[in-house]
Amino acid sequence: MNMVVICCDTFRADIVGAGKKLSHVKTPHLDQLASDGLTFNRCFAEGLPTIPFRRCVFTGIPSFPWRFDTPNEGLQPAGSGWHPIPPDQDTLAERLHDAGFVTGLVADTYHMFKPTQNFTRGFLSWRFIRGQEQDGYRSGPLSRIDLAAHVRDGDADPRKHAVIVQYLLNMLDRQEGEENYLAAQVFREASQWVEDNRSNKPFFLWIDSFSPHELWDPPRQYADSYFSDPSVKDYIHHSVLSIDDATDAEIERTKALYMGYVTFVDRWIGHLLETIDRLNLRDDTVVMFISDHGTQLMDRGRFGKGGNALFPFNTQINWIVRHPDGPRGQHSDIWTQNQDITPTILNMLGVEHEEMNGADAWAGATGEAEPARDYITTGWATSFNVRDDRYSVHMDVGTRSPQATVYDLSVDADEENPLTDPPREVVAQALERARTVIGDFPDVFSAYKQRHPARAMRTFMNKYNLGT
């Protein structure tokens, strides 16, 4: 079998398929992929955000709780877990390369390609599409960008909005036509890779689309299909929007930017899937769709994401598998996490490996093996969540005596009303489960101490009056 994995950043798990909170967001190609495959309904990230998630997926080794004192000099962000793959850990691509697979990577998730990172290990070819978010692709001229179109009136100081400035500079030479947007470039390049390597079987292709991560900048018509008001600016980075004094139209337009971006990404995923079909590869190619985390679209009154909100809209992830031999249109409710993805892929492709922390979720879902777990854990910085069939327990494991916030999912599925007097045995069990993952906290939360964070547009503009 060949294998194609599509990983999308910041793609909520309550979009694809019917009966979900955001099912009204149009994703026809991913809906069809789910209809043709198996969906893991209860898949949650073990360690977040971007780099910790991918390091776990690439190695099968959980990222949380950041046990490795691996240098990351000059990296930004450089918080807990943001470091390269340790040199003694084999990557999924290396394992598949050694098993005879032609391996390829196509991505615009720029964090993976920073000088301190090593996520290209094991890929025979890799293509980096430049320009997302704070990717240091261009540095001027500022006179050509229209920052005022994307920030509140009177607030167009470049030094306050370095992330938006960098992105707008990166996009200065973008040509007309949606095929020139970054997500389209990623999936067009991936389609070309499949075409070029269709006779190099078996092959393994990892596609990593930073979209629909901020900045939410889809072709305008995609956002317009959800909400359009010419009097409202496109706040492509929601951080500029003050929720306390934002108008309903501003909030709805900002939500529409994300939803339109999702639909745009789906359209170009469809281009890749159509390529696989056109080249008659469907009968011997497994396709997986995963995401790293979600984001808040005014859930609990805010946009964004972070360790202070380890709720499903942030921590639940997509995992859809279309296998040529089926099953089709099925769902599995077993608990799964991203450390399960590597052993699942290796087993599915018949590649021998040592016992791993994760489990073969495909075997668990199809009844070939017992489910590997009856609860999941998620960590982000020092925030931690333990979740099972009945309770969701949130705590800060960066302290010696974490205070637990407990939700009873049997009566409060949306986790809106914490228990005022949670059962002691529930809290004790959650703490024990946390120690199983972490050990004695908080002592394990050590990290490389940088001499200096990344010298980038953000730090430079804060210190000097670049272009002002």
C-alpha positions in Angstrom: 0.0 0.0 0.0 0.9 3.6 -0.6 0.1 6.1 2.1 -0.9 9.8 1.9 -1.3 11.8 5.1 -3.0 15.2 5.1 -2.4 17.2 8.3 -4.1 20.6 8.7 -3.4 23.0 11.4 -6.2 24.6 13.5 -8.9 22.6 11.8 -11.7 21.9 14.3 -13.0 18.4 14.8 -16.7 19.4 14.9 -16.9 20.4 11.2 -16.6 17.3 9.0 -19.7 15.1 9.0 -23.3 15.6 10.0 -24.8 16.5 13.3 -21.9 18.5 14.7 -21.8 22.1 16.0 -20.1 23.4 12.8 -21.5 20.9 10.3 -22.9 23.9 8.3 -19.4 24.8 7.3 -19.0 23.3 3.8 -16.4 20.6 3.4 -17.8 18.3 0.6 -14.5 16.6 -0.2 -13.7 15.7 3.4 -17.3 14.7 3.9 -16.9 12.3 1.1 -13.6 11.0 2.4 -15.4 10.2 5.7 -18.2 8.5 3.8 -15.6 6.4 2.1 -13.6 5.6 5.2 -13.6 5.3 9.0 -13.7 8.3 11.4 -12.3 8.2 14.9 -14.9 10.1 16.9 -12.9 10.5 20.1 -9.4 11.4 19.1 -7.6 14.0 21.2 -4.1 15.5 21.1 -1.7 14.4 23.8 0.6 17.4 23.7 0.0 20.8 22.1 0.4 23.0 20.1 2.0 22.8 16.7 5.5 21.5 17.2 4.8 19.2 20.2 1.9 17.6 18.3 4.0 16.9 15.2 7.0 15.7 17.1 4.8 13.1 18.7 3.2 12.1 15.4 6.6 11.8 13.7 8.1 9.6 16.4 5.2 7.9 18.1 6.6 9.2 21.4 4.4 11.5 23.4 5.7 15.1 23.6 4.2 15.9 26.9 5.7 16.7 29.5 8.7 18.1 27.5 11.3 15.9 29.1 14.1 16.7 26.6 16.6 19.5 27.2 17.1 19.9 23.5 18.7 23.2 22.3 16.4 25.5 20.4 18.5 28.7 20.3 16.9 31.4 18.3 13.5 29.7 18.1 10.2 31.6 18.6 7.8 30.4 19.9 10.1 28.6 22.3 7.7 27.6 25.1 7.2 24.2 26.6 7.8 21.4 24.0 9.0 23.6 21.2 12.2 21.9 20.3 13.5 19.5 17.6 13.2 15.8 17.4 15.9 14.4 19.7 18.6 12.7 17.7 18.1 9.3 19.3 14.5 9.0 18.2 13.7 7.5 14.9 11.1 9.2 12.8 8.2 7.7 10.9 9.7 8.8 7.5 13.1 7.2 8.5 11.4 4.0 9.3 9.4 3.9 6.1 12.5 4.9 4.0 14.4 2.0 5.5 11.4 -0.3 4.7 11.6 0.6 1.0 9.1 3.5 0.7 9.7 6.6 -1.4 9.1 9.3 1.2 8.0 12.9 0.5 7.0 16.0 2.4 5.1 19.0 1.1 4.3 21.7 3.7 3.9 25.4 4.5 3.9 24.8 8.3 7.0 27.0 8.6 7.8 26.1 12.2 8.9 22.7 10.9 11.6 24.3 8.7 13.2 26.8 11.1 16.9 26.4 11.5 16.7 24.8 14.9 14.2 22.1 13.7 14.8 18.8 11.9 11.4 17.6 10.7 12.7 16.7 7.2 14.5 13.7 8.6 13.8 10.6 6.5 12.1 12.3 3.6 13.8 11.7 0.2 12.3 15.0 -1.0 10.7 17.9 0.8 9.1 21.1 -0.5 8.7 24.1 1.7 6.0 26.6 0.5 7.1 29.9 2.0 5.0 32.8 3.4 2.7 31.7 6.3 2.2 33.9 9.3 5.6 35.0 10.7 7.8 33.2 8.2 10.6 35.6 7.6 10.2 35.6 3.8 10.3 39.4 3.1 11.2 42.5 5.0 9.8 45.3 2.9 8.8 47.8 1.7 6.2 48.6 4.3 4.9 51.4 2.1 3.2 48.8 -0.1 1.1 47.0 2.5 -2.3 48.1 3.7 -2.2 47.4 7.4 -5.1 49.7 8.1 -7.5 47.4 6.1 -7.0 44.7 8.8 -6.8 46.5 12.1 -9.2 48.8 14.0 -9.4 52.4 12.9 -6.5 54.5 14.2 -4.5 51.5 15.2 -2.3 51.0 12.2 1.1 51.1 14.0 3.3 48.4 12.4 5.1 47.9 15.6 1.9 46.8 17.3 1.0 44.3 14.6 4.3 42.7 13.5 2.7 39.3 12.7 0.2 40.9 10.3 2.9 43.1 8.8 5.1 40.1 8.1 2.3 38.2 6.5 1.2 41.1 4.3 4.8 41.6 3.2 5.0 37.9 2.3 1.9 38.2 0.2 3.0 41.3 -1.8 3.6 39.4 -5.0 0.7 36.9 -4.8 -0.9 36.8 -8.2 -4.6 36.9 -8.9 -6.5 33.6 -8.7 -7.2 31.3 -5.8 -4.6 28.7 -7.1 -1.9 31.1 -5.9 -3.0 31.1 -2.3 -0.7 29.1 0.0 -3.1 26.3 0.7 -3.7 25.8 -3.0 0.0 25.8 -3.6 0.5 23.1 -1.0 -2.1 20.8 -2.5 -1.1 21.5 -6.1 2.5 20.7 -5.2 1.4 17.5 -3.4 -0.7 16.5 -6.4 2.4 17.0 -8.6 4.5 14.9 -6.2 1.9 12.0 -6.5 1.9 12.3 -10.2 5.7 12.3 -10.4 6.0 9.3 -8.0 3.0 7.2 -9.0 5.4 4.5 -10.4 7.7 4.7 -7.4 5.6 2.3 -5.3 5.3 2.0 -2.4 5.3 5.7 -1.5 4.6 7.7 1.6 3.6 11.4 1.3 3.1 13.7 4.3 1.2 16.9 3.5 1.3 19.6 6.2 -1.0 22.6 5.5 -0.7 25.4 8.0 -4.1 26.6 6.7 -6.7 27.2 8.3 -4.4 28.6 11.0 -4.3 32.3 11.4 -4.0 34.5 9.4 -7.6 33.9 8.2 -7.1 35.1 4.6 -9.1 33.0 2.2 -10.2 34.3 -1.2 -12.9 36.8 -0.4 -15.8 34.8 -1.9 -15.3 31.9 0.4 -15.8 34.1 3.5 -18.7 36.0 1.8 -20.6 32.8 1.5 -20.9 32.7 5.3 -21.3 36.4 6.1 -20.8 39.6 4.0 -20.9 43.2 5.1 -18.9 45.7 3.0 -18.7 48.1 6.0 -16.8 45.6 8.1 -13.0 45.1 7.8 -11.4 41.7 7.4 -9.6 41.2 10.6 -7.4 38.4 9.3 -5.8 38.1 12.7 -8.6 38.0 15.4 -6.2 39.4 18.0 -6.9 42.9 16.8 -10.6 42.5 17.6 -11.6 43.7 21.0 -14.4 41.5 22.0 -15.7 43.9 24.6 -16.6 46.6 22.0 -16.8 44.5 18.8 -20.0 44.8 16.8 -22.0 41.7 16.0 -21.1 42.2 12.3 -17.4 42.3 13.1 -17.7 39.1 15.1 -19.7 37.3 12.4 -17.3 38.4 9.7 -14.3 37.2 11.6 -16.0 33.8 12.1 -16.8 33.8 8.4 -13.1 34.3 7.6 -12.3 31.1 9.4 -15.2 29.1 8.0 -14.4 30.3 4.5 -10.8 29.3 5.0 -11.9 25.8 6.0 -14.0 25.5 2.9 -11.2 26.8 0.7 -8.8 24.2 2.2 -11.4 21.5 1.6 -11.6 22.6 -2.0 -7.9 22.0 -2.6 -7.9 18.8 -0.6 -10.4 17.8 -3.2 -7.9 18.6 -5.9 -5.4 16.1 -4.4 -8.1 13.4 -4.0 -9.1 13.9 -7.6 -5.5 13.5 -8.7 -5.2 10.2 -6.8 -8.4 9.0 -8.5 -7.3 10.2 -12.0 -4.0 8.3 -11.7 -5.8 5.1 -10.7 -4.1 5.0 -7.3 -7.2 4.7 -5.2 -7.1 0.9 -5.0 -3.7 0.8 -3.5 -3.4 4.0 -1.5 -4.5 4.7 2.0 -5.5 8.3 2.7 -5.5 9.8 6.2 -6.8 13.2 7.3 -5.7 14.6 10.6 -5.5 17.9 12.4 -3.4 19.1 15.4 -6.0 21.1 17.3 -9.0 23.4 16.9 -9.6 27.0 17.8 -12.3 29.1 19.5 -14.9 30.8 17.4 -16.5 32.8 20.2 -16.8 29.6 22.2 -16.8 30.9 25.8 -16.8 34.4 24.4 -13.5 34.6 22.6 -11.4 33.8 19.6 -8.1 31.9 19.7 -6.7 28.9 21.5 -4.4 28.1 24.4 -3.6 25.9 27.3 -6.1 27.8 29.5 -9.0 26.2 27.5 -8.4 22.4 27.1 -11.9 21.8 25.9 -12.8 19.8 22.8 -13.1 22.8 20.5 -9.3 23.2 21.1 -8.1 19.7 21.9 -10.2 17.2 19.9 -8.6 16.4 16.5 -9.7 14.9 13.2 -8.6 11.4 12.2 -10.2 10.0 9.1 -8.8 6.9 7.3 -9.8 5.8 3.9 -8.5 2.3 3.2 -9.0 0.6 -0.2 -10.4 -2.5 1.6 -12.8 -0.5 3.8 -14.7 -0.1 6.0 -16.7 2.7 4.5 -18.8 5.3 6.3 -18.1 3.9 9.7 -17.3 5.6 13.0 -15.3 4.4 16.0 -15.8 5.6 19.5 -12.6 4.2 21.0 -10.3 6.7 22.7 -7.4 7.6 20.4 -4.5 10.1 20.5 -1.9 11.2 18.1 0.8 8.9 19.5 -1.4 6.1 18.0 -0.9 7.4 14.5 2.6 6.2 14.0 2.1 2.5 15.1 -1.2 2.5 13.2 0.6 3.6 10.0 3.5 1.2 10.5 1.2 -1.8 11.1 -1.1 -0.9 8.2 1.9 -0.8 5.9 3.4 -4.0 7.3 6.5 -2.4 8.7 7.9 -4.2 11.8 8.7 -2.0 14.9 9.3 -2.3 18.6 6.5 -1.8 21.1 5.5 1.8 21.1 3.7 4.1 23.6 0.8 4.4 21.2 -1.4 1.6 19.9 -2.7 0.4 16.6 -6.0 2.3 16.5 -7.1 0.6 13.3 -6.9 -2.8 15.0 -8.9 -1.4 17.9 -11.5 0.1 15.7 -12.0 -3.0 13.5 -12.2 -5.4 16.4 -8.8 -7.1 15.7 -7.6 -5.9 19.1 -8.9 -4.5 22.4 -9.0 -0.7 22.6 -5.8 0.6 24.1 -7.2 3.0 26.7 -10.3 4.1 28.6 -9.3 7.7 29.0 -7.1 10.3 27.4 -4.8 13.1 28.6 -3.8 16.4 27.0 -1.1 18.8 28.0 -0.3 22.3 26.9 2.5 24.2 28.7 1.6 23.2 32.3 -2.1 22.9 31.7 -3.4 19.3 31.8 -6.7 17.6 31.1 -7.8 14.1 31.9 -11.0 12.9 30.1 -12.9 9.7 30.3 -16.5 8.6 29.6 -17.9 10.3 32.7 -15.6 13.2 33.8 -13.3 15.8 32.4 -10.7 17.1 34.9 -8.6 20.2 34.3 -5.6 21.2 36.3 -2.3 23.1 36.3 0.5 20.5 36.8 3.1 23.3 37.1 2.4 23.5 40.8 3.0 20.9 43.5 -0.6 20.8 44.6 -2.8 21.2 41.5 -6.3 22.4 42.0 -8.8 20.3 39.9 -11.7 21.7 38.0 -14.1 18.9 37.3 -17.0 18.6 34.8 -19.6 15.8 34.8 -20.0 15.0 31.2 -23.1 12.9 31.8 -25.1 16.1 32.5 -22.7 18.8 31.2 -21.3 17.6 27.8 -20.2 21.1 26.9 -18.2 21.6 30.2 -19.9 24.8 31.1 -20.7 24.2 34.8 -17.8 22.9 37.0 -18.8 20.8 40.0 -18.7 22.9 43.2 -17.9 19.8 45.3 -16.4 17.1 43.0 -16.1 13.6 44.2 -12.8 13.1 46.0 -12.2 9.8 44.3 -12.6 11.4 40.9 -9.9 14.0 41.7 -7.6 11.4 43.2 -7.9 9.2 40.1 -7.2 12.2 37.8 -4.1 13.1 39.8 -2.9 9.5 39.6 -3.5 9.4 35.9 -1.6 12.6 35.6 1.4 11.2 37.5 1.3 8.1 35.2 2.1 10.5 32.3 4.2 13.1 34.1 5.8 11.5 37.2 6.3 13.8 40.2 5.3 17.3 39.1 6.3 20.0 38.6 10.0 19.1 38.6 10.0 17.6 35.1 9.1 20.9 33.4 12.6 22.0 32.5 13.6 23.4 29.1 16.6 24.7 27.3 17.3 28.2 28.4 17.8 30.4 25.4 20.4 33.2 25.3 18.1 35.1 23.0 14.7 34.3 21.3 14.3 34.5 17.6 15.5 37.7 16.1 12.6 38.4 13.8 10.2 41.1 12.5 8.5 41.1 15.8 11.6 41.7 17.9 13.1 44.1 15.4 10.0 46.3 15.1 9.7 46.5 18.9 13.3 47.9 19.1 13.6 50.0 16.0 11.3 52.1 13.9 11.4 49.9 10.8 9.6 51.6 8.0 7.8 54.1 10.3 
